[in-house]
Amino acid sequence: MRQRRETASAASKRSSSGETSEEYSSNGVEISTNVHVGNPRRSSFVWLALFLIITYCCSAVYRYQYQNLPMPLTAEQAGKRGFSEIEAFKHVKALTEVGPHPVASEALNLALQYVLSACQTIKSTAHWEVEVEVDLFHSKSGANRLISGLFTGKTLVYSDLSHVVVRILPKYLSEAREQSILVSSHIDTVFSTAGAGDCSSCIGVMLELARGISQWAHGLKKSVIFLFNTGEEEGLNGAHGFITQHPWRKTVRMAIDLEAMGIGGMSSIFQAGPHPWAIENFALVAKYPSGQVIAQDLFSSGAIKSATDFQVYKEVAGLSGLDFAFVDNTAVYHTKNDKLELLKTGSLQHLGENMLAFLLHVGASSHFPGGNSTEAEEDTSNNNAIYFDILGTYMVVYRQKFANILHNSVIMQSFLIWITSLVMGGIPAAASLALSCLSVLLLWIFALSFSFLVAYLLPLISSSPVPYVSSPWLAIGLFGAPAFLGALTGQHFGYLLLQKYLLNSHSKRRQLPPIIQAAVVKLEAERWLYKAGSFQWLILLTLGNYFKIGSSYLALVWLVSPTFAYGFFEATLTPARLPKPLKLATLLLGLASPILISAGTFIRLAATVIGGMVRLDRNPGSTPEWLGNFMIAAFIAVVLSLTLVYLLSYVHLSDAKRAIILATLVLFSISLAIVLSGVVPPFSEDTARAVNVVHVVDATGRLNEVQNPVSYVSLFSTTPGNLNKEVEQINEGLVCSKDKTIDFVTFSVKYGCWTNNDTMSGWTETDIPSMHVNSDAKGNGRITKVSIDTKGSVRWVLAINTEEIEDFKFKDAVDSEELISVDKKSSVDGWHIIQFSGGKNAPTLFDLTLYWRSGSTHNTDVPLLKLRTDVNKLTPITERVLKKLPRWCSLFGKSTSPHTLAFLKNLPVNF
């Protein structure tokens, strides 16, 4: 006791003089600390410098990974066997010059003829040992019913579609015909854009690839098929027509799909598999590999409302392969701004060089996976590929089977370390872990709450609910700053609770001078907060591994690297040694790998989500105006909460808290001031608001042929916000409200604007579709036969009430071809939808046989059938409205959107 008092007395004297190294003896154990016993604070300059360095590194990683495009090559530089962006760009330019070219348009015929002519030129200049076969394939009528994703509950029917198919193979290797690699993309566009990105850029790349392959194919062991299809924008119809009708379809062993959900940039893999052979070989040879399994996870989860031809190749043909997409500037997707001027230099070169190297490699390979997507004896869930690129330079690929072993090993070792630590530390250690985890929970709660509050208030005070679409960097200040401030606040509350508990615990366990005890507690609390970050990622890794989520590799990286750095710099072999300040090197080493691997991906995902706000409201007026902001705010807050948990633990012993809070508030204030002042408008000519102008002829609720239709022009937007500014500029008597819901069969407009001014010209009553009940047998098993005439429309949607109808049969009335047979059909919200599109010679007369459910309720409030027919035609009133449409607006096209003239018709339940 005397020794302890003397030691403590000496310590007190030395502490008052500011010495930083002390030794104490407790029960014969030497306890040493190198802390600054007065007040263990680090310089605010150190923390701010660290934050700026990390911010700069994240930005640099993103720029290098996604903005560092290769130099385009001319034909001379690329040579006969290389890929030239300059040549590919000529094809893109030629296709965009024909203007929008949707299915059934004259412009699409021009685009088809251009592609056909280019393919004939490739054939004439091919290597003499290479055979090039060019086929203008006309697919007959077909019906495509996909089991998942965007088209669930629908049958996609098509007719009279033409496609260009090119097969390139060695002349003197007959077996090459039996094994083919399919490379596919679509020529057609939606009606609202010339489609420089979606997908003329893909067609340009394919044509240049076909030219290059035609000079190499004499060394290949397999053939390469290039499919330039049409009808993709109307429901993946071109891919289905080829894979079910073309004679070469049975030779295809792998499918590669090229797509665009924006314009230009790096074309990345966002779907791979199911068999991992393709992605593994791509990673081996690609010069600029780009792809993230996190994008695949998001796409397959349905978070991204879209679909590509790759779904047909997987579901219908059972093929494996790769799905590529351009995703830069996603706000221009399916709008007028998908134009040549925004296509970044180097984009085509990036995709072309990767694809050329890949096709030559797999084309010369002696091994090839089987015709089906996976081998029958393999467990597909364990055979899935996990892949990600590092700075667009190297791609890591491994299978789920290896991931299970790796992740389980890390998880077991981590839990073992934690359990051992808690057993050694006893109840105080367990309580400290619980309180540090509480700090993480508070960090999440406050980060989300602060950002959600801004997201909710923003539509109330700004001119647009999404004022950051044209300037995505504003989201950093509007949502990132509040999320960061909330995370710091939440963790600080947790830090104070933890510090209070540790102070109380230390006072009972160790007899140290108060000033040293307070310093020790602060340092120990800081370390617990750091370790709580690793525990957070351990839980996420455990959950991700259990559900076999490919993106769980991120949790592995964010767990292992910081934990290793902590163990390397901070861990001691004896629990008697007092804690020291967390080293700066620990943070730098711990965060280096996670930032390198994930920073660019997080930033790109944020940009993609922000661009998607243009088309957020799929049923205009059905969602709150703050919903889009909540999605952005949630994404940013979650990313910051996950990634800043280590960094924020370092701030509590710093003098920088006040400066950090002030800087964060200044950033938020500047961003908000920019939005409120209108200095940066919500939309621009290059990033336009998505709207639709439709001349509606509504003849619903009428069974007989006597017409008394209601005609009006409807203006609505899939971008959140009112249309007051647009209506004021158009000045055509448009009235906006939520009083009038328009049912367009595939979606409803609950908020929009309409006018009845000058709406009777430009169409005739003979254009109105008709539904005539030919017979209605009401005996046992009621059967109703209906004839449908879509008049001049070869693009229409028909909804069948599955609450009343158990099944149905659908036929072409002219040649009696059965398009949809009687079988089990899925539905969504009580409706099964037939979505039809075809060429100019597609049928317009159909027979529908309905088989009623036994005990049908005969609900007369809901129609039995709902029909919408579309005509790509401008009436005088729509032409005037479109001319007056503000420059920050653009028509938005998709497979379910009506054209500029739409006719509505329905059939009551009881006729």
Disulfide bonds with the S-S distance in Angstrom:
Cys199-Cys202 1.89
Cys736-Cys753 1.89
